[in-house]
Structure formats: structure tokens, C-alpha cells
């Protein structure tokens, strides 16, 4: 009987520790999620994601900014008329994917390096998504010119 109790106790302790660790990590991430930040504002106004059958291009593991910097953690998808934005799995909790119709995006190149193209959306005034000029060029090309950005002189 003692061997069974010791074995059960030895199994319960690691499971309880892992569960507690998982809960702590979840709460830390939840506390840092931008539900009311810039990401949250975009997700509230442009909720949803592009259905897989409508995706014409995917650009994964990009760096950029949606209120805060995401280093290699932004994924972009394209449909005929929308730009979808989602976060990598590590940020998935609290970062709901969103999609913005092309006609509601104003994109302007502000710098040639780093996050040179700033995307503004009609329903989220004063907030922007920053991406590299290289990524903006790839998105423009994949959209067959349906989405474009204003280039710096």
C-alpha cells in the first residue's frame, strides 16, 4: 500500500507543478496581452481571419509593430481584397487575428530601412501597423496591384 501511495504522490507532484507553471505563464501572458492596446483595437474593429480557401499568399515570421514590436512573430495573409494579420503561436493568447479590407488601408513609406511602411486603417484612427518596405513590396506584388503603398520621394 505504501508503494502505491508513494508512486501516486510522485506522479501528482510533477503534474501539479507543471499545471501551476502553465497557469503562471498563462497569467503573465494574459496580463501583457494588448486587449485594450493597439492590437486589441485592430482586432475589435477588423475581427476574424481570412478563410484558408481564400488565401492567395502567406508571409510568416515577419518583424513589425502593432503598437509594440514583434520580432519575427507576425504572420500576414492575403486574399483578393483583404490583408490578414496574426501573431505567432507564442503570442496567440490574447492576440486575435484580424483582417483589413484593402480599401480601408492607407500605406505610406516613411523610411527606407527597418519598419519603413506605415499602414493606417480607417476604423482605428491614429494607430498604425509598421512593416518593412521589403514585406510591403512582397504584399503589393502578391496582390497584383490591388494593394499599394505610397513611396517616399
N, C-alpha and C positions, 0 to 999 in steps of 0.2 A: 504494500500500500504506500509506503514511503517513497519508493522509486517512482511510482506513478505520479505522486504529488510533486516530487522534485522535477520530474520531466515536464509536467503541466506548468509548473511555476517557471521553469527555464524557457518554455515556449511563449508564455504570456508576457514576460518582461520585455523581450525584443519587439514583440508585436505592439505592445503599449508604447514603448519608446519611439518606434517608427511612426506610430499614429500621432503621438504628441509632436514629434518633429515635423510631420506633414502638416498638422494643424497650425503650428507656429509659422512655418513657411507660407502657408496659405494666408494667414492673417497679416503677415508682413507685406506680402504682395498685394493683398486686398487694400491695405492701408495706403499703399503707394500708387494704386491704380488711378488713372485720371478720369474717374467717372464724372467729375464736375470740371475737369480741366479741358484743354483744347481737344484731346482725343474724344472725350465724352461729349463735347458739343457737336463734333462732326458725326459721331455715331448716333446721337439723338436725332439730328436733322436728316441724315442720309443713311438710316439704318438698313441693314441687310447686306447680303453679298451676292455677287454675280453667280447665277447657277452654272455649274460646270459645263453644261452643254452650250452655253452662250460665250464661254471664254475663248477669245481668239489669240491671246498672248498672256504669258505669265512671266513676271520678273521677281524672283525670290532673293531673299537675303541682301536687301539693299540698306544702305545707311541713309538717314534723313532725319527730319524733325517734324513732329506733330505736337507742338507745344514743348516737348523735350526731345533730346537727341536719342535716336535708336540706332545703335551701331550694328549694322548687318542684321537687323531684326524686322525690317519692313518688307512686306510682300505686296506687289501690285499686280492686279489682273485687269484685263481689258476685254470689253465686249464691243459690239458695234457702236454703242452710244454712251458707255459709262466707264469710269475708272474706279476699280475696286481697291481698297486699302485694307490690309490685315496685318496683324503682328505675328511674329514667330511664336512657336509653341511656348517658349519660356515666359512670354508676356501675355499669352492668351487669356488668362484670368483677368477680367475687368477691361479688356481691350476688344470690344465687339467690332467685328469687321463692318465696314461701311462702303457705300458706292455713291459716286457723284456723277450725275449726267454731264457729259462734255459741255453742253451749252451753259451750264452754271459755273464753269471753271474759267477763271482768268489767270493766265500763267505768264509771268514776266521773268526774264533772265536779269538778275541783279549783279551777279558776279560770274566770272568765267570759271573759277575754281570752286571746289567743295560744293556747298549747297547753294548753287547759283540760281536755280529756278524756283520761284515762289508761286505756289498755287493758292489762289483765293477762291472761295466758294460763296455764292450769293446768300445762302441761308446761315452762314457763320461769319458775319462781318467782323473785320479786324483780326481774324485768326488765319493762319496760313500753314500750309504744308511745304516744307523745303526739301527739294531733291537736287541731285547733281544734274548738271547740264547734259552729261552723257546719258543718264537714265531718261531725261526728258526727250532727248533725240531718239532713243530706242522706242519710247512710247509713241512719239509722233510718227515714226516710220511704221510701227505695227498697226497704228490706227488708219493707215493710208490717207493721212492728212485730215481726218475728221477732228483730231485734237491737235492743236498747235500752240506754240508759245511765242511771245514777243521777245525777240532777241535784242540784246544790248548793242547799241550802235557800233 
